[in-house]
Structure formats: C-alpha cells, structure tokens
Amino acid sequence: MDDRKTVWRNPADIIRSLRPEDPVMVFAPTVLQDAARRFLEGFPGLVTYAVKSNPGEAVIQNLVAAGISGFDVASPFEIDLIGRLAPGAARHYHNPVRSQAEIELAVAAGITSWSVDSRTELDKLFAKVPTDGVEISPRFKLPVAGAAYDFGAKFGASPELAAELLRAVADRGHVASLTFHPGTQCVDPSAWETYIRTAAEIAQMAGVRPKRLNVGGGFPSWRVHGIEPDLDAIFARIGETTAEAFGTDAPALVCEPGRGLCADAFSLVTRIKAIRDGGSVFLNDGVYGGLTELPLIGNLDRLQILAPDGTPRGEPAVPRPVFGPTCDSVDRLPGEIALPEDMAEGDYLVWHGAGAYSVVTNTRFNGFGDMQHLTAMSLS
Ligand SMILES: *Cc1c(COP(=O)(O)O)cnc(C)c1O
C-alpha cells in the first residue's frame, strides 16, 4: 500500500489502497487532453474553454498542453487565473453584466473581447473600453430547445435588440461580433441550428457583417449510459448551417465549451455511510458537495459500485432513495437510483463524468465536503 503515489491506476486502485473516508475527485489528465484534441480537430473554428465549469489549475495547464489557446472568463478571478497560467492566451470576457470596477480591472488586464446583452451595459463599456481592435459581441437568446436547463432565463437580448446593439457596436468603431449560448448539455445538434440561422437574420437586420460568431458552450458530456454524445455530428451541423445561413461571407466561428471539455475527465468517489431501515442510502457527499448539479439536470447514471477491496458489485437492480451527508432534507438526489442488491455499508459509488460544476461548487456546509483530489492514469 503506497499512499504517497502521485498517479494512481484508476478509481478502484485508489479505493483498494486508501479506503478513503472523504469524497475523492479523481482526475485523468490524458482523458482531458483527448477531449481537447477532439474539439481542436473537429470544431470548425477557435476552441475556448469556459473556465467556470472547472477552474482547477491542473485542468487549465493540461488544456494548454493539449493546444487550447483561448478561454471564456467571467470574473476578475478567472481573468487573473488565465493571465497567470496561460499568458498570451485569448481571454473573452463573456459575462454580460459587470460592475464599473470589474470593467476597469479587465481593461487594465488587457481584455479585448466582451459580450453584452443590454443597452445599459453597452453604454458602460463604451465609456471605459478603448475602441481600437476591441471586439464587442451582442449576445442573443431564443426560446429554449434541447438544453438541460434554460440559460436564456438570465442572459441574452431578443434578436431585435441584438441587431440594434450590433449596429451600435459597429458604428462606434469596435470589431462587431455575435454570441449565444444554447443552454447546457445539448445532445441534439439542432439546438445550434436555429441560433445560427437567427444570427444571420440579426446581421441582416443590423446591416453589419459580424467578424466572428461564438456558438457558446452547451456541448454534452457523457452523463447517461445509453446516450453517448456525438460531438462530430454537432460540429458538422454547426459548420454546415453557418455556411448555408451566411453564404460566402460567413463569420469565423468560435466555441466556448465547459462541460464538454472537462466533465468526462473526472470521476467522483463517494462512500456509503449507511443503508437505513427501508433501504435508503446515505453517502458521504451530496448536493452541497460534488453532486450539486444532479437536482438541476438529472442523475448521472454512469455509476460503478465497488466493495472496499475494489471488486465490483452486481448489476444495479434495486431502486433506492439516495441522500447526502448533511442534515438538510434538500440534500437528496432526484428520484431513486437503481443500485445492486448485494451493496453494503462501506462500499463505494463512483460517479463517472463528474468533472463539471462539481469541484468548483463544492461547499463545506454542515462540516462536510472535505474533498480529496487525486490523479489517475485512467478512470476505468
Ligand atoms: C457557462 C458558460 C459556458 C459553458 O457552458 P457549458 O454548458 O458548460 O458548455 C459557455 N459560455 C458562457 C458565456 C457561459 O456562461
């Protein structure tokens, strides 16, 4: 048993060797670099990483090593993080609402790409941001289709307002571009299609040819066994639709995946604290920890159940309610989860595909959430 090892074989190896009491987030850098290369080779434009989905320093470093040269940043912290870890990389400040102080800080940090979705925020940028070579991208929204939840509920101008903003940006002498975010975990390529066609209509309404079109994040990770995402089909649809909608004068494409890059490079190891009367399962992690997203977008079902010696339990057969460790009744995973009959207290549940919106949203509520971070060669 060697717990000073820095790179483990896989989650089962960690369980056998360490029998961890606290949750462990296992990172496989090779899986992350493979995902980055899939985007870089397949997406017909510039690939940037949405830092908010997982801002771990090892994540940023491995993305840079794989060739990612642009980042979507949303706060002074993220601007500084990328400035430090990826100097020279493009930073797109695509949070469309910023305080005066945040705008000043970003200008001083050298940000030259901004998004905007309202007149008031555009006026704030006009007052503080130099025009020379600086890109401003109106962000528009459509009624949601195909996403796991609605991003348009918070951000995005109507197409009519986006056209007005695009015109104003061009008149002011900025580089005028357009951006949208179709919503997270979109498995259907048609989610991008309507947005891209609308972008062409906005350009026409404004009488402005956008320099670039940022098609957002929303690229799916592998959350459900039976539905392995088909990124190539999405990339192809984005390329074809852009060529059709804009013709020969098409804007250069940019994407800003978060989940689609980082989620599948991590597995969360949780332990069963108790199986109570009636069969409900209590884990050492839950919705205030690494499983925050599950009530919002549904259970991850790429689960592996291992005994403490690392051997797999039987087929998942018994649906059980699953709770997290805190004393808050909200701390429960949606519905019931099918788990093996022979599962026992002290066993481990490994959640594959758990790298997005999990490490960064982990809290210490109720004294839980002391998550360990380990690295593995592989996750299977
Ligand atoms: C969160 C976010 C993303 C990443 O979304 P994913 O669904 O994780 O790909 C991209 N762009 C913007 C502006 C975002 O806010």
The ligand as an ORCA input file, in Angstrom:
! r2SCAN-3c Opt
* xyz 0 1
  C     -21.269     28.552    -18.588
  C     -20.933     29.139    -19.896
  C     -20.354     28.335    -20.887
  C     -20.114     26.858    -20.721
  O     -21.304     26.135    -20.738
  P     -21.269     24.537    -20.827
  O     -22.710     24.163    -20.907
  O     -20.597     24.033    -19.613
  O     -20.523     24.173    -22.068
  C     -20.002     28.953    -22.088
  N     -20.222     30.258    -22.280
  C     -20.783     31.063    -21.357
  C     -20.962     32.506    -21.656
  C     -21.160     30.527    -20.138
  O     -21.712     31.316    -19.214
*
